[in-house]
Amino acid sequence: MHLYFYAPPTNRRDLEESYSAIKTVLNQTDLWVSTNTEDQGIQVSAEVLAETRQSGVPLLERMDAFVIEGTTSDPEVGFLLAHAIALKKPTLYLYRRGTVPQVFNHLSQKELPATIKTVAYQPSAVSRVVSDFLQSITGLKIRQIPRHKFTLRITDAMEEYLHFRTHNTKKTKADFLREEIERLMEQDEDWRHHQRRRRSSTE
């Protein structure tokens, strides 16, 4: 899972401490974490990087979730928030308690979709807020957009079974097959071990 953390550049020591606390929590996970607060650029797995180069899809669109610290005014905050809303990505929008972020001058919290969680935090509690958000989204299925075409020839019996399983449902046969593959991936310990090993080799 890939997550992007954005925080506007600041000279305020108190905000820098909050940024640091947020990154500490994020770096304790096994997520691919990218942030504008460091010079490493966007970090993604080798597989996602290869797919991005082939498809031309911006790396930012390959992020599964966002954490935004939006206490101070910054045009990039509004852009990222709009991006997350459009792509329906789980997003944690943080701002210091007692402040009113500029973005709320144009968009009320009630207008935000359920995928956007806004939290006015106390500095001492920011780590817990981020941890709670991560716990909530890692239990969700982060769906990637299918981009690879694959031709599969099946038997008449398989076709009949797919029709039986998807009849009177909103699922297509392709959706059903994708969900079954995702379920097998989640249950496959060998696959998860392979993913962890490949990730550690590219770090």
Contacts in CASP RR format, 6 or more apart in sequence:
PFRMAT RR
TARGET T0000
AUTHOR 0000-0000-0000
METHOD contacts of the structure
MODEL  1
MHLYFYAPPTNRRDLEESYSAIKTVLNQTDLWVSTNTEDQGIQVSAEVLA
ETRQSGVPLLERMDAFVIEGTTSDPEVGFLLAHAIALKKPTLYLYRRGTV
PQVFNHLSQKELPATIKTVAYQPSAVSRVVSDFLQSITGLKIRQIPRHKF
TLRITDAMEEYLHFRTHNTKKTKADFLREEIERLMEQDEDWRHHQRRRRS
STE
1 31 0 8 1.000
1 32 0 8 1.000
1 64 0 8 1.000
1 65 0 8 1.000
1 138 0 8 1.000
1 142 0 8 1.000
2 31 0 8 1.000
2 32 0 8 1.000
2 34 0 8 1.000
2 43 0 8 1.000
2 44 0 8 1.000
2 45 0 8 1.000
2 48 0 8 1.000
2 62 0 8 1.000
2 63 0 8 1.000
2 64 0 8 1.000
2 65 0 8 1.000
3 26 0 8 1.000
3 31 0 8 1.000
3 32 0 8 1.000
3 33 0 8 1.000
3 34 0 8 1.000
3 63 0 8 1.000
3 64 0 8 1.000
3 65 0 8 1.000
3 66 0 8 1.000
3 67 0 8 1.000
4 33 0 8 1.000
4 34 0 8 1.000
4 35 0 8 1.000
4 42 0 8 1.000
4 60 0 8 1.000
4 63 0 8 1.000
4 65 0 8 1.000
4 66 0 8 1.000
4 67 0 8 1.000
4 80 0 8 1.000
5 22 0 8 1.000
5 23 0 8 1.000
5 26 0 8 1.000
5 33 0 8 1.000
5 34 0 8 1.000
5 35 0 8 1.000
5 36 0 8 1.000
5 37 0 8 1.000
5 66 0 8 1.000
5 67 0 8 1.000
5 68 0 8 1.000
5 69 0 8 1.000
6 35 0 8 1.000
6 36 0 8 1.000
6 66 0 8 1.000
6 67 0 8 1.000
6 68 0 8 1.000
6 69 0 8 1.000
6 76 0 8 1.000
6 77 0 8 1.000
6 80 0 8 1.000
7 15 0 8 1.000
7 19 0 8 1.000
7 22 0 8 1.000
7 35 0 8 1.000
7 36 0 8 1.000
7 37 0 8 1.000
7 68 0 8 1.000
7 69 0 8 1.000
7 70 0 8 1.000
8 69 0 8 1.000
8 70 0 8 1.000
8 71 0 8 1.000
8 72 0 8 1.000
8 73 0 8 1.000
8 74 0 8 1.000
8 76 0 8 1.000
8 77 0 8 1.000
9 74 0 8 1.000
10 16 0 8 1.000
10 19 0 8 1.000
10 72 0 8 1.000
12 72 0 8 1.000
14 123 0 8 1.000
15 69 0 8 1.000
15 71 0 8 1.000
15 72 0 8 1.000
15 96 0 8 1.000
17 123 0 8 1.000
18 69 0 8 1.000
18 94 0 8 1.000
18 96 0 8 1.000
18 121 0 8 1.000
18 123 0 8 1.000
18 126 0 8 1.000
19 37 0 8 1.000
19 69 0 8 1.000
21 123 0 8 1.000
21 126 0 8 1.000
21 127 0 8 1.000
21 130 0 8 1.000
22 67 0 8 1.000
22 69 0 8 1.000
22 94 0 8 1.000
22 126 0 8 1.000
22 127 0 8 1.000
22 130 0 8 1.000
23 33 0 8 1.000
23 35 0 8 1.000
23 37 0 8 1.000
24 127 0 8 1.000
25 127 0 8 1.000
25 130 0 8 1.000
25 131 0 8 1.000
25 134 0 8 1.000
26 33 0 8 1.000
26 35 0 8 1.000
26 67 0 8 1.000
26 130 0 8 1.000
26 134 0 8 1.000
27 33 0 8 1.000
29 134 0 8 1.000
30 196 0 8 1.000
30 199 0 8 1.000
31 134 0 8 1.000
32 43 0 8 1.000
32 44 0 8 1.000
32 45 0 8 1.000
32 199 0 8 1.000
33 43 0 8 1.000
34 40 0 8 1.000
34 41 0 8 1.000
34 42 0 8 1.000
34 43 0 8 1.000
34 44 0 8 1.000
34 63 0 8 1.000
36 76 0 8 1.000
42 59 0 8 1.000
42 60 0 8 1.000
42 63 0 8 1.000
44 52 0 8 1.000
44 59 0 8 1.000
44 62 0 8 1.000
45 198 0 8 1.000
45 199 0 8 1.000
45 202 0 8 1.000
46 198 0 8 1.000
46 202 0 8 1.000
47 198 0 8 1.000
48 62 0 8 1.000
49 59 0 8 1.000
51 57 0 8 1.000
51 62 0 8 1.000
51 147 0 8 1.000
52 58 0 8 1.000
52 59 0 8 1.000
52 62 0 8 1.000
55 147 0 8 1.000
57 147 0 8 1.000
60 83 0 8 1.000
61 87 0 8 1.000
63 89 0 8 1.000
64 89 0 8 1.000
64 90 0 8 1.000
64 142 0 8 1.000
65 89 0 8 1.000
65 90 0 8 1.000
65 91 0 8 1.000
65 92 0 8 1.000
65 137 0 8 1.000
65 142 0 8 1.000
66 80 0 8 1.000
66 84 0 8 1.000
66 89 0 8 1.000
66 90 0 8 1.000
66 91 0 8 1.000
66 92 0 8 1.000
67 91 0 8 1.000
67 92 0 8 1.000
67 94 0 8 1.000
67 130 0 8 1.000
67 133 0 8 1.000
68 77 0 8 1.000
68 80 0 8 1.000
68 81 0 8 1.000
68 84 0 8 1.000
68 91 0 8 1.000
68 92 0 8 1.000
68 93 0 8 1.000
68 94 0 8 1.000
69 94 0 8 1.000
69 95 0 8 1.000
70 77 0 8 1.000
70 93 0 8 1.000
70 94 0 8 1.000
70 95 0 8 1.000
70 101 0 8 1.000
70 103 0 8 1.000
71 94 0 8 1.000
71 95 0 8 1.000
71 96 0 8 1.000
71 99 0 8 1.000
71 101 0 8 1.000
73 101 0 8 1.000
73 102 0 8 1.000
77 101 0 8 1.000
77 103 0 8 1.000
78 103 0 8 1.000
81 91 0 8 1.000
81 93 0 8 1.000
81 103 0 8 1.000
81 107 0 8 1.000
81 116 0 8 1.000
83 89 0 8 1.000
84 91 0 8 1.000
84 115 0 8 1.000
84 116 0 8 1.000
85 91 0 8 1.000
85 112 0 8 1.000
85 113 0 8 1.000
85 115 0 8 1.000
85 116 0 8 1.000
88 113 0 8 1.000
88 115 0 8 1.000
89 115 0 8 1.000
90 115 0 8 1.000
90 117 0 8 1.000
90 133 0 8 1.000
90 136 0 8 1.000
90 137 0 8 1.000
90 140 0 8 1.000
90 142 0 8 1.000
91 115 0 8 1.000
91 116 0 8 1.000
91 117 0 8 1.000
92 117 0 8 1.000
92 119 0 8 1.000
92 129 0 8 1.000
92 130 0 8 1.000
92 133 0 8 1.000
93 116 0 8 1.000
93 117 0 8 1.000
93 118 0 8 1.000
93 119 0 8 1.000
94 118 0 8 1.000
94 119 0 8 1.000
94 121 0 8 1.000
94 126 0 8 1.000
94 129 0 8 1.000
94 130 0 8 1.000
95 101 0 8 1.000
95 118 0 8 1.000
95 119 0 8 1.000
95 120 0 8 1.000
95 121 0 8 1.000
96 120 0 8 1.000
96 121 0 8 1.000
96 123 0 8 1.000
97 120 0 8 1.000
97 121 0 8 1.000
97 122 0 8 1.000
98 120 0 8 1.000
99 120 0 8 1.000
109 118 0 8 1.000
112 118 0 8 1.000
117 133 0 8 1.000
117 136 0 8 1.000
119 129 0 8 1.000
119 133 0 8 1.000
121 129 0 8 1.000
141 182 0 8 1.000
146 178 0 8 1.000
154 162 0 8 1.000
162 173 0 8 1.000
162 176 0 8 1.000
162 177 0 8 1.000
163 173 0 8 1.000
165 176 0 8 1.000
166 172 0 8 1.000
166 173 0 8 1.000
166 175 0 8 1.000
166 176 0 8 1.000
171 179 0 8 1.000
185 191 0 8 1.000
END
